[in-house]
Amino acid sequence: MLVTLAAMLGQIGLPGGGFGLSYHYSNGGVPSATGGILGSITANPAVEAGAKTWLDETSKSSFPVARISDALLNPGKTIDYNGTQITYPDIKIVYWGRG
């Protein structure tokens, strides 16, 4: 609808005209801050800097999001992906944050 309206008004291709989508993702259209950036506070103070955490191991299990149903239905199945073979993990719980 946005593109149709911009086309009907003749705004596409004009300086300052046109249309924009998804400005809420990755701060699109928002200038970056130029001030200093503070380091974060660790969530696990018992872990020393540079030590491996649970996230280091779990983040190694990745697969294409388009194959989520295949991964849920076939845990342990091996597929070809990006020139390598990956094995679907045995997923116990899913937290889905997208549409």
Secondary structure as the mmCIF struct_conf table of DSSP 4:
data_model
#
loop_
_struct_conf.conf_type_id
_struct_conf.id
_struct_conf.beg_label_comp_id
_struct_conf.beg_label_asym_id
_struct_conf.beg_label_seq_id
_struct_conf.end_label_comp_id
_struct_conf.end_label_asym_id
_struct_conf.end_label_seq_id
HELX_RH_AL_P HELX_RH_AL_P1 LEU A 2 LEU A 9
TURN_TY1_P TURN_TY1_P1 GLY A 10 GLY A 10
TURN_TY1_P TURN_TY1_P2 ILE A 12 GLY A 13
BEND BEND1 LEU A 14 LEU A 14
TURN_TY1_P TURN_TY1_P3 PRO A 15 GLY A 16
BEND BEND2 GLY A 18 GLY A 18
TURN_TY1_P TURN_TY1_P4 TYR A 23 HIS A 24
BEND BEND3 TYR A 25 TYR A 25
TURN_TY1_P TURN_TY1_P5 SER A 26 GLY A 29
BEND BEND4 VAL A 30 VAL A 30
HELX_LH_PP_P HELX_LH_PP_P1 PRO A 31 ALA A 33
BEND BEND5 GLY A 35 GLY A 35
HELX_LH_PP_P HELX_LH_PP_P2 LEU A 38 THR A 42
BEND BEND6 ALA A 43 ALA A 43
TURN_TY1_P TURN_TY1_P6 PRO A 45 ALA A 46
BEND BEND7 VAL A 47 VAL A 47
HELX_LH_PP_P HELX_LH_PP_P3 GLU A 48 GLU A 48
TURN_TY1_P TURN_TY1_P7 ALA A 49 GLY A 50
HELX_RH_AL_P HELX_RH_AL_P2 TRP A 54 THR A 58
TURN_TY1_P TURN_TY1_P8 SER A 59 LYS A 60
HELX_RH_3T_P HELX_RH_3T_P1 VAL A 65 ARG A 67
HELX_RH_AL_P HELX_RH_AL_P3 ILE A 68 LEU A 73
BEND BEND8 ASN A 74 ASN A 74
TURN_TY1_P TURN_TY1_P9 PRO A 75 GLY A 76
STRN STRN1 THR A 78 TYR A 81
TURN_TY1_P TURN_TY1_P10 ASN A 82 GLY A 83
STRN STRN2 THR A 84 THR A 87
#
